[in-house]
Amino acid sequence: MSIKRIFHDPIHKEIVFDSGKPEELMIMELIDTIAFQRLRRIKQLGAASLLFHGAESSRFTHSIGVFYIARKICQRLTQKKSSFSENKFVLYGAALLHDLGHGPLSHTSETIFDHNHEKWSQKLVKYYSPINSILKKYDKELPRQIGELFESKQLFSKPLKTLISSEIDCDRLDYLLRDSYNTGTKYGLVDLERIISALTFSPDGNIAIKPKGIVAIEHFLVLRNLMYRTIYNHKINEISTWILEKILCTIKNNSEKKISIDKSLHNWIFSPSKVDFDDFIRNDDITFYYHLIRWKDESFEPLSTLCKMFIDRDLLKASDISFLSKIDRLKILAFARELCESNNYNSEIFCGIKERSFKGFESNNALKIWDGIYQNSLENNSALIKTLMKSEESSFIIYPGLIKNEIKKQISLLKSNYIN
């Protein structure tokens, strides 16, 4: 007798799993593993909740959503080519497990711990027994096949690679909708149904989009552009990451001092290469926040102050200096550091320049347009998409709030030189 399990999702509504279907039974078993349940304790948007108070959803929620989209797309493509249904186990498994390797606060870990979540996702799929054994039960090749889809250069199956890791994949289709919803920044909902209904196969065997889907793809890429500019690259995210970086740098540079830290997090900070599966599973947002709270109350300076800034949301400030020349940026940095020192702040820790870049849409020719006669790239059929391929660079000066007025005044003086 088959068992059905229902997840009530704010984006996709009812997501139903049916144990009578082997590929969905596999997904239900994977969801119940400790490694996947850990994703409930990893925030999807990291520290963005310090700015957007609704941004509290988890990687668990997102991963379920990615599976749902992959299943819908699989059903659509199977209608076009019945043999595509043979990919269900690989596609469903990769969609569900693609974020399994994320560290605390999601992408923030990539910076502060020098952590590569894609490599860890692959490692868990291929070598972590509770995951590996479930996959092998359905097909002994599944761990290898799913793991290869997580490799940036591996293209063993172009259609699956397009759906799992491209600029317009199941992952992005879910997180742009979900993050827009959770942050309350609704710039317009992506027409997911239209995109899926426009999917087809091109003569080269890869997935393509029919001309009727171009406007929906344009809409999707406009939302991507807006989300990166207003949320993912927001200066509060940059400040939060800066503070967390300085917290870990301070710990590393003062290893001789007594500090409360458990073995697993110690390995994450001091010996990343020695992090084993047990260390990995134990470190999540809750564990990390627990340590930050302890360090806030029980550690040395400046570690205590840095942790207080993050936990109490008494953050450093940041001002945009992108319009300044490199020489003037260095001048404002020297000015800010002098003010820091005169106010008893370590200028190396509490002050600096943060460069960031917003990468435009990169087509990589992963998804082309196919009208039944001709095949073409997305950007060649849309002036808007070509515009969205442009990348942008920006630069911020980060400093304590105490010197905000002086910094802003100095920036205004420099700015007047550019206007004149």
C-alpha positions in Angstrom: 0.0 0.0 0.0 1.4 3.3 -1.0 1.8 6.2 1.5 1.4 9.8 0.5 3.2 12.6 2.3 2.2 16.3 1.7 4.3 19.4 2.2 2.3 22.6 2.3 4.6 25.1 0.5 4.0 28.9 0.5 5.2 29.1 -3.2 4.1 25.8 -4.8 1.2 25.0 -2.5 0.7 21.3 -2.0 3.7 19.1 -2.8 2.6 15.5 -2.7 5.0 12.5 -2.5 3.7 9.1 -3.4 5.6 6.1 -2.0 4.0 3.9 -4.7 6.4 5.5 -7.2 9.9 4.2 -6.6 11.6 7.5 -7.6 9.4 9.4 -5.0 9.9 6.7 -2.3 13.6 7.3 -2.8 13.1 11.0 -2.3 11.0 10.4 0.9 13.8 8.3 2.3 16.5 10.9 1.5 14.4 13.6 3.2 14.3 11.6 6.4 18.2 11.3 6.6 20.0 13.3 9.3 22.1 15.1 6.6 18.9 16.4 4.8 17.1 17.3 8.0 20.1 19.4 9.0 19.1 21.8 6.1 16.2 22.9 8.4 18.8 24.6 10.5 20.6 26.4 7.6 19.0 29.8 6.6 18.4 30.1 2.9 19.5 33.8 2.8 22.1 33.7 5.6 22.3 37.0 7.5 19.8 38.7 5.2 17.2 38.4 7.9 19.0 41.2 9.7 17.6 43.4 7.0 14.5 41.5 5.6 12.8 40.2 8.7 10.8 37.6 6.7 13.9 36.0 5.3 13.9 33.1 7.8 13.2 30.2 5.5 15.6 27.3 5.3 17.6 25.3 2.7 15.3 22.4 3.5 12.3 24.4 2.3 14.1 25.5 -0.9 15.4 22.0 -1.7 11.9 20.5 -1.5 10.8 23.3 -3.9 13.6 22.5 -6.4 12.6 18.9 -6.4 9.0 19.9 -7.1 10.0 22.1 -10.1 12.3 19.3 -11.4 9.4 16.8 -11.3 7.1 19.2 -13.2 9.8 19.8 -15.8 10.4 16.0 -16.1 6.7 15.4 -16.7 6.7 18.1 -19.4 9.8 16.8 -21.2 8.6 13.2 -21.0 5.6 14.3 -23.0 8.0 15.5 -25.6 10.3 12.5 -25.5 9.1 9.4 -23.6 12.6 8.2 -23.1 13.4 11.2 -20.9 11.5 9.5 -18.0 14.6 7.2 -17.6 16.3 10.3 -16.0 13.9 10.6 -13.1 16.0 9.0 -10.4 19.1 11.1 -11.3 17.2 14.3 -11.9 15.0 14.0 -8.7 18.0 13.0 -6.5 20.2 15.9 -7.9 17.4 18.5 -7.5 16.8 17.5 -3.9 20.4 17.1 -2.8 22.0 20.0 -4.7 22.4 22.1 -1.5 23.2 19.3 0.9 26.7 20.7 1.4 25.9 24.2 2.6 27.6 25.4 5.7 26.2 27.8 8.4 24.4 30.8 7.0 24.5 29.3 3.5 26.7 31.2 1.0 28.3 33.2 3.9 30.2 30.0 4.7 31.9 30.1 1.3 33.6 33.3 2.5 34.2 33.0 6.2 35.2 29.3 6.3 36.5 29.0 2.8 33.9 26.3 2.3 32.8 24.9 -1.1 29.2 23.7 -0.7 29.2 22.0 -4.2 32.2 19.9 -3.4 30.6 18.9 -0.1 27.3 18.1 -1.7 29.2 15.8 -4.1 31.2 14.3 -1.2 28.0 13.5 0.8 26.3 12.0 -2.2 29.2 9.8 -3.2 30.7 8.8 0.2 28.3 9.5 3.1 26.8 6.1 3.9 23.2 7.1 4.9 22.8 9.0 1.6 24.9 6.8 -0.5 23.2 3.5 0.6 19.7 4.9 -0.2 20.8 5.9 -3.7 22.5 2.6 -4.4 19.4 0.7 -3.4 17.7 2.1 -6.5 20.7 2.2 -8.9 24.3 1.5 -8.0 25.4 4.3 -10.5 23.2 7.0 -8.9 25.8 8.4 -6.4 28.3 8.8 -9.3 25.8 10.2 -11.7 24.3 12.7 -9.3 27.8 13.7 -8.0 29.0 14.4 -11.5 26.1 16.9 -12.0 27.5 18.9 -9.1 30.8 19.3 -10.9 31.1 22.7 -12.7 32.9 21.3 -15.7 31.2 17.9 -16.1 28.7 17.7 -18.9 28.0 14.0 -19.1 24.4 14.8 -19.9 23.6 18.2 -21.3 19.8 18.2 -20.6 20.3 17.2 -17.0 23.2 19.6 -16.5 20.9 22.4 -17.9 18.2 21.6 -15.4 20.5 21.2 -12.4 23.3 23.7 -13.0 22.9 26.5 -15.5 21.8 30.1 -15.4 18.1 29.0 -15.9 17.8 25.9 -13.8 15.4 24.4 -11.3 17.5 25.8 -8.4 17.2 29.4 -9.7 13.6 29.0 -10.7 12.7 28.2 -7.1 15.0 30.5 -5.1 14.1 33.7 -7.0 10.4 33.1 -6.4 11.0 32.0 -2.8 13.4 34.7 -1.8 11.2 37.4 -3.4 8.3 36.1 -1.5 10.1 35.8 1.9 11.8 39.2 1.7 8.5 41.0 0.7 10.2 42.4 -2.4 7.7 41.3 -5.0 9.0 42.7 -8.2 6.7 40.5 -10.2 6.2 36.8 -10.0 8.0 34.6 -12.5 5.6 32.8 -14.8 6.8 29.4 -13.9 4.0 27.6 -15.8 4.7 29.5 -19.0 8.4 28.7 -18.8 7.8 25.0 -18.2 5.1 24.8 -21.0 7.6 26.3 -23.4 10.3 23.7 -22.8 11.2 21.4 -25.6 14.2 19.5 -27.2 16.4 21.0 -29.9 17.9 18.9 -32.6 21.2 18.5 -30.7 19.4 16.7 -27.9 19.6 19.5 -25.4 16.7 21.3 -23.7 15.4 24.4 -25.6 12.7 27.0 -25.2 10.0 27.7 -27.7 9.6 31.4 -28.9 6.4 31.7 -26.8 8.5 31.4 -23.7 11.0 34.3 -24.4 8.9 36.9 -22.6 8.7 34.7 -19.5 12.4 34.1 -19.6 13.0 37.9 -19.9 10.7 38.4 -16.8 12.7 35.7 -14.9 16.1 37.4 -15.8 14.8 40.9 -14.8 13.8 39.5 -11.4 17.2 37.9 -11.1 18.8 41.2 -11.8 16.7 43.1 -9.3 17.1 40.4 -6.6 20.9 40.5 -6.8 21.0 44.3 -6.7 18.6 44.8 -3.9 19.0 41.6 -1.7 21.9 39.3 -2.4 24.4 42.2 -2.8 22.8 44.6 -0.3 25.3 46.4 1.8 23.9 44.9 5.0 24.8 41.5 3.7 28.3 42.8 2.9 28.7 44.3 6.4 27.5 41.2 8.1 29.9 39.0 6.2 32.7 41.4 6.9 32.0 41.2 10.7 31.9 37.4 10.6 35.1 37.3 8.6 36.8 39.5 11.2 35.4 37.3 14.0 37.1 34.2 12.6 40.3 36.0 11.7 40.5 37.3 15.3 40.1 33.8 16.6 42.8 32.4 14.2 45.2 35.2 15.1 44.7 34.6 18.9 44.8 30.9 19.0 46.9 31.0 22.2 44.1 32.7 24.1 41.4 30.7 25.9 38.2 30.5 24.0 35.1 28.3 24.3 34.8 26.2 21.1 33.7 22.7 20.4 35.7 20.2 18.4 33.6 20.3 15.3 33.7 24.1 14.9 37.3 24.1 15.8 38.0 21.9 12.8 35.9 24.1 10.5 38.0 27.2 11.6 41.5 25.8 12.0 41.6 22.6 10.0 39.1 22.6 7.1 40.8 19.7 5.5 40.2 17.6 8.6 36.4 18.2 8.7 34.8 14.8 8.6 31.1 13.9 8.1 30.4 14.1 11.8 32.0 17.6 12.0 30.0 18.7 9.0 26.6 17.5 10.2 27.2 19.1 13.7 27.9 22.6 12.4 24.8 24.5 11.4 23.3 28.0 12.1 22.2 27.0 15.6 25.7 25.7 16.6 27.4 28.7 15.1 25.0 31.3 16.7 25.5 29.5 20.1 29.2 30.1 19.8 28.8 33.7 18.7 26.6 34.3 21.8 29.2 32.7 24.1 32.0 34.7 22.6 30.0 37.9 22.9 29.7 37.4 26.7 32.9 35.4 27.6 35.7 36.3 25.2 38.5 38.9 24.8 38.4 42.1 22.8 37.9 42.8 20.0 36.2 39.4 19.5 33.5 40.3 22.1 32.6 43.6 20.4 32.4 42.0 17.0 30.1 39.2 18.2 28.0 41.8 20.0 27.7 43.8 16.8 26.4 40.8 14.9 24.1 39.2 17.5 22.6 42.5 18.7 22.4 43.9 15.1 24.5 46.9 16.1 26.3 46.7 12.8 29.1 48.7 11.2 28.1 51.3 8.6 28.9 51.4 4.9 29.0 54.1 2.3 29.1 53.7 -1.5 32.4 55.0 -3.0 32.0 53.3 -6.4 32.1 56.7 -8.1 35.6 57.5 -6.7 38.8 56.8 -8.4 41.1 54.1 -6.9 43.4 56.8 -5.4 40.4 58.7 -3.8 39.1 55.4 -2.4 42.5 54.9 -0.7 42.4 58.5 0.6 39.0 57.9 2.2 40.2 54.6 3.7 43.2 56.3 5.2 41.0 59.1 6.6 38.5 56.5 8.1 41.3 54.4 9.6 42.8 57.5 11.3 39.4 58.3 12.8 39.0 54.7 13.9 42.3 54.7 15.8 41.5 58.1 17.4 38.3 56.5 18.7 40.0 53.4 20.0 38.9 51.0 17.2 41.4 48.7 15.6 41.3 50.1 12.1 42.4 46.8 10.5 39.3 45.1 11.9 36.6 47.7 12.1 37.4 49.6 8.9 38.1 48.7 5.3 36.9 48.7 1.6 34.6 45.9 0.4 34.6 45.4 -3.4 31.7 43.5 -4.9 30.6 42.5 -8.3 27.2 41.7 -9.8 27.6 39.3 -12.7 25.2 39.7 -15.4 23.3 36.8 -17.0 25.8 34.3 -18.6 24.0 32.3 -21.2 26.8 29.7 -21.7 24.5 28.5 -24.5 22.9 26.1 -22.0 19.3 27.0 -23.1 18.7 28.0 -26.7 15.6 29.0 -28.6 14.1 26.4 -31.0 11.2 27.3 -33.2 11.1 24.0 -35.1 13.3 25.2 -37.9 16.0 27.4 -36.5 18.0 27.3 -33.3 19.4 30.5 -31.7 20.8 31.8 -28.5 18.6 33.7 -26.0 20.5 37.0 -26.3 20.3 37.0 -30.1 16.5 37.0 -29.8 16.1 39.5 -27.1 17.7 43.0 -26.8 16.5 43.0 -23.1 18.4 39.7 -22.3 21.5 41.1 -24.0 21.3 44.2 -21.7 21.0 41.9 -18.7 24.3 40.3 -19.5 26.2 43.4 -18.4 28.2 43.0 -15.2 28.5 45.8 -12.6 31.3 46.6 -10.0 30.8 48.5 -6.8 32.8 49.5 -3.8 31.9 50.3 -0.2 33.9 51.8 2.7 33.0 50.0 6.0 33.5 51.8 9.3 32.0 52.2 12.9 28.8 54.2 13.2 30.6 56.6 15.6 32.5 58.2 12.8 29.6 58.2 10.2 29.1 62.0 10.0 32.8 62.7 9.4 33.0 59.9 6.7 29.9 61.2 4.9 31.2 64.7 5.0 34.6 63.7 3.5 32.9 61.6 0.8 30.7 64.6 -0.1 33.8 66.8 -0.4 35.4 64.3 -2.8 32.2 63.9 -4.7 32.0 67.7 -5.3 35.3 67.4 -7.1 33.8 65.0 -9.6 30.7 67.1 -10.2 32.8 70.2 -10.7 
